[in-house]
Amino acid sequence: LWIGYRLGGVSLLANDTLRTFGPGDGLPERSVWTLARDSSGTIWAGTTVGVYRLERGRWQEVGPDEGVPRTWVTSVITDARGRVWVGTVEGLLRRDSAAGRFTLVHRARPIPPGEPVNETFLVPGQGAKGSIWLSSWADGVQQFDGDSGYSAGHGSLPRKRTGAVYVDRIGDLWVAAEDSVSGGIEHIWLDGSDRGRTTPESQRLTRARGLSGTDVRSIFADREGNIWVGTSGGLERFRRPKMVKVLLPPVPTWLALVPADSGTIWVGVLGRMWKVGTRVEEILSHPGAVQCAYRDPDGVVWVASNMGLWRTVAGKFVPVRLPKELVGP
């Protein structure tokens, strides 16, 4: 575990031993905002006065001779191609491994006097091309295609005053919503779907809804897919529940449940039937008031209702002709 300190210095926690680096090891006496490991195993540190790299146990400045200004660095990341990206208050830098230099690929838009420092936060995206996401106070949230410029993005993306940003394994975007009133974090469904969403407000998580603090500075996903959020008041964990609530119209206390196909289920009650999966679909052509249901080893679903016995054929319910002695008056 690599630890950067707001009052300067870096520590490495390994095998229950803590080793701390300071000015005597080449680091400046300034805040360390970000740490990253590249594909070769090299550790990079972003400070309020520039970028530093750990080489043979000592920190070396990565300065103007390598294309990096001595300015406030808020993010250092590596993408799917192993390239190193640096986010600064002045703009976005990318390192060319062959040349061993950084190039300014986007200059940050100036902000009006009196506004906060134009911090630039970066996070790797999910694209095979190594696209990244950028969030800054001046430009809001944008997607950089990893080579030449910005994607048009999505209409729901915050346009300004945003902080930390993270793209999780299924492509959802988590953004620190640093407005002057409630702050918090926004969970944005980039694919445009309504997975788990009932109202637009459910995307916004604020202190009023239980978040520990208004100022969100760090967002991270662990290997199990849990989202961790560091706020000014504590640490939050968001995880997808194993059980998902499905909202149906009011029904009596009993109903019939039976597995369908592709992870869906049939729900039948009092003359109505639904197919429940990623969405709830009411089946208009159904066997009537279902009393019981069963799925046999061959995957055929059998249903008994006030209209007789039914079974599925090619995904549809068809009636089963019964012997006359089994059919009531």
ABEGO torsion letter per residue (X at the ends): XBBBBAAEEBBBBBGGBBBBBBAAAGBBBBBBABBBBBAAGBBBBBBAAEBBBBBGGBBBBBBAAAGBBBBBBABBBBBAAGBBBBBBAAEBBBBBAAAGBBBBABBBBBBBBGBBBBBBBBBBBABAAGBBBBBBAAAEBBBBAGAABBBAEBAABBABGBBBBBBBAAGBBBBBBBBAAAEEBBBBBAAGBABGBABAAAABBBAAAGBABABBABBBBBAAGBBBBBBAAEBBBBBBBABBBBBBBBBBABBBBBBBBGGBBBBBBGGBBBBBBABBBBBABBAEBBABBBBBAAGBBBBBBAAEBBBBBGGBBBBBBBBAAABBX
